[in-house]
Amino acid sequence: MLTTHTFDDRVALVTGAGSGIGRAMAVAFAKAGARVVVCDIHADSAASTAADIGGNLAVAVPADIADQDSVAALVDAAIGAYGRIDVLCNNAGIMDTMALPADTTVEQWERVLRINLTGTFLVTHAVLPHMLRQGGGAIVNTASEAGIRGGVAGVAYTASKHGVVGLTKSVAWAYAKDGIRCNALLPGPTMTNIATAATFDETGLNRLAPVLALGESIARPEQMADAALFLASDAASFVNGAIVPVDGGWAAA
Ligand SMILES: NC(=O)c1ccc[n+]([C@@H]2O[C@H](COP(=O)([O-])OP(=O)(O)OC[C@H]3O[C@@H](n4cnc5c(N)ncnc54)[C@H](O)[C@@H]3O)[C@@H](O)[C@H]2O)c1
C-alpha cells in the first residue's frame, strides 16, 4: 500500500492555477516531486504561483481555456518546457450569478458554459494525444456539488458542472484501455476567490446565505489538492470515472 504520493519525473498541467484550488494543486504537485505547468488566464497570478514554487519545478503559461488557439499554445508550451504531460488538472472555472433559469440571460449561460465545460473539453482534447503517445496519464476535473445537484448554484453553473461530470465519465470509459484515467472532484464550499470574482443577483445571494453560514465547514483549497493528488497518483491506479465529493459530508445530509 502506498502511503505517500510521488510524482518524481512526472509533469502536471494545472489550469486556473493562479488562485484558490488550482494554486494549491500546483504547489502540492510540486512538493510531491512533479514539474508543474501553471496555467491561468491572468499572467500575473500564474507567474506568482510559479515563482512561489520556484526553481525549475514550474513554468507559468498564461492561457484562456475557452479559446482553442490559446489552449494549443498552452499545450505546445508545456511540451516544449518538459516534453510530456502525465497529469492534467482541469480546474479553471467561474461561478454564475446564482440566477434561476428564467432569470439567466443567454449571454450569462454561454459565458459560463464556454469556460467551465467547453474550456475543460478543449484542454482535454489537446492533451489526450500526448497521453496516448506516452501510453498513459491521469486527468482530474474540478466539478462541484452543483455537478450532481440542482439546488446549490444557478442554472448555468449547474449545467456546466453536470457537463463536466459527463465529460469525465466519457473520457474514463473511452481511454481506460490506454492507461488514461479520468476522475472528478466535487468540492463543497471552499475558501477561494471564486465568490469575489462573481456578481450575484439578490436571489442568488439569498440562496448563498445558508452555504456561507456553514462557517467552519468551508474547506481550505489544500484539502481539495490532497484529493486531487490521490486521484492522480498510482495509489488510485484502479480508480477511473469516479465522481468524488470532497465536502466534509455537506451533500450527505
Ligand atoms: N470555491 C468553491 O467553493 C468551489 C466549489 C465547487 C467547485 N469549485 C470549482 O473549483 C475550481 C477552482 O475555483 P476556485 O474556487 O479556486 O476559484 P478562484 O477564482 O480562486 O480560482 C479560479 C482561477 O481560474 C482562473 N480562470 C478563470 N477563467 C479562466 C480561463 N478562461 N482560462 C484560464 N484560467 C481561468 C482564474 O483567473 C482564477 O485564477 C472551479 O472550477 C470552480 O468551479 C469551487
Ligand as a Chemical Component Dictionary entry (heavy atoms), coordinates in Angstrom:
data_LIG
# 
_chem_comp.id                   LIG 
_chem_comp.type                 NON-POLYMER 
_chem_comp.pdbx_formal_charge   0 
_chem_comp.three_letter_code    LIG 
# 
loop_
_chem_comp_atom.comp_id 
_chem_comp_atom.atom_id 
_chem_comp_atom.alt_atom_id 
_chem_comp_atom.type_symbol 
_chem_comp_atom.charge 
_chem_comp_atom.model_Cartn_x 
_chem_comp_atom.model_Cartn_y 
_chem_comp_atom.model_Cartn_z 
_chem_comp_atom.pdbx_ordinal 
LIG N1  N1  N 0  -14.546 27.634 -4.184  1  
LIG C1  C1  C 0  -15.584 26.822 -4.127  2  
LIG O1  O1  O 0  -16.384 26.878 -3.174  3  
LIG C2  C2  C 0  -15.807 25.799 -5.222  4  
LIG C3  C3  C 0  -16.791 24.820 -5.031  5  
LIG C4  C4  C 0  -17.003 23.881 -6.025  6  
LIG C5  C5  C 0  -16.250 23.909 -7.182  7  
LIG N2  N2  N 1  -15.308 24.886 -7.364  8  
LIG C6  C6  C 0  -14.548 24.865 -8.615  9  
LIG O2  O2  O 0  -13.179 24.923 -8.324  10 
LIG C7  C7  C 0  -12.478 25.441 -9.449  11 
LIG C8  C8  C 0  -11.460 26.467 -8.978  12 
LIG O3  O3  O 0  -12.145 27.571 -8.437  13 
LIG P1  P1  P 0  -11.656 28.378 -7.160  14 
LIG O4  O4  O 0  -12.723 28.265 -6.156  15 
LIG O5  O5  O -1 -10.270 28.016 -6.822  16 
LIG O6  O6  O 0  -11.756 29.876 -7.728  17 
LIG P2  P2  P 0  -10.691 31.039 -7.929  18 
LIG O7  O7  O 0  -11.465 32.130 -8.568  19 
LIG O8  O8  O 0  -9.957  31.324 -6.679  20 
LIG O9  O9  O 0  -9.663  30.409 -8.992  21 
LIG C9  C9  C 0  -10.054 30.145 -10.320 22 
LIG C10 C10 C 0  -8.902  30.505 -11.239 23 
LIG O10 O10 O 0  -9.309  30.166 -12.598 24 
LIG C11 C11 C 0  -8.836  31.194 -13.456 25 
LIG N3  N3  N 0  -9.631  31.227 -14.688 26 
LIG C12 C12 C 0  -10.912 31.676 -14.830 27 
LIG N4  N4  N 0  -11.268 31.592 -16.116 28 
LIG C13 C13 C 0  -10.211 31.100 -16.802 29 
LIG C14 C14 C 0  -9.979  30.799 -18.164 30 
LIG N5  N5  N 0  -10.912 31.040 -19.097 31 
LIG N6  N6  N 0  -8.769  30.289 -18.519 32 
LIG C15 C15 C 0  -7.811  30.072 -17.591 33 
LIG N7  N7  N 0  -7.973  30.353 -16.288 34 
LIG C16 C16 C 0  -9.162  30.864 -15.898 35 
LIG C17 C17 C 0  -8.998  32.468 -12.638 36 
LIG O11 O11 O 0  -8.186  33.527 -13.150 37 
LIG C18 C18 C 0  -8.592  32.007 -11.245 38 
LIG O12 O12 O 0  -7.202  32.203 -11.026 39 
LIG C19 C19 C 0  -13.552 25.984 -10.388 40 
LIG O13 O13 O 0  -13.753 25.070 -11.459 41 
LIG C20 C20 C 0  -14.780 26.056 -9.522  42 
LIG O14 O14 O 0  -15.977 25.939 -10.259 43 
LIG C21 C21 C 0  -15.072 25.816 -6.411  44 
# 
loop_
_chem_comp_bond.comp_id 
_chem_comp_bond.atom_id_1 
_chem_comp_bond.atom_id_2 
_chem_comp_bond.value_order 
_chem_comp_bond.pdbx_ordinal 
LIG N1  C1  SING 1  
LIG C1  O1  DOUB 2  
LIG C1  C2  SING 3  
LIG C2  C3  SING 4  
LIG C2  C21 DOUB 5  
LIG C3  C4  DOUB 6  
LIG C4  C5  SING 7  
LIG C5  N2  DOUB 8  
LIG N2  C6  SING 9  
LIG N2  C21 SING 10 
LIG C6  O2  SING 11 
LIG C6  C20 SING 12 
LIG O2  C7  SING 13 
LIG C7  C8  SING 14 
LIG C7  C19 SING 15 
LIG C8  O3  SING 16 
LIG O3  P1  SING 17 
LIG P1  O4  DOUB 18 
LIG P1  O5  SING 19 
LIG P1  O6  SING 20 
LIG O6  P2  SING 21 
LIG P2  O7  DOUB 22 
LIG P2  O8  SING 23 
LIG P2  O9  SING 24 
LIG O9  C9  SING 25 
LIG C9  C10 SING 26 
LIG C10 O10 SING 27 
LIG C10 C18 SING 28 
LIG O10 C11 SING 29 
LIG C11 N3  SING 30 
LIG C11 C17 SING 31 
LIG N3  C12 SING 32 
LIG N3  C16 SING 33 
LIG C12 N4  DOUB 34 
LIG N4  C13 SING 35 
LIG C13 C14 SING 36 
LIG C13 C16 DOUB 37 
LIG C14 N5  SING 38 
LIG C14 N6  DOUB 39 
LIG N6  C15 SING 40 
LIG C15 N7  DOUB 41 
LIG N7  C16 SING 42 
LIG C17 O11 SING 43 
LIG C17 C18 SING 44 
LIG C18 O12 SING 45 
LIG C19 O13 SING 46 
LIG C19 C20 SING 47 
LIG C20 O14 SING 48 
# 
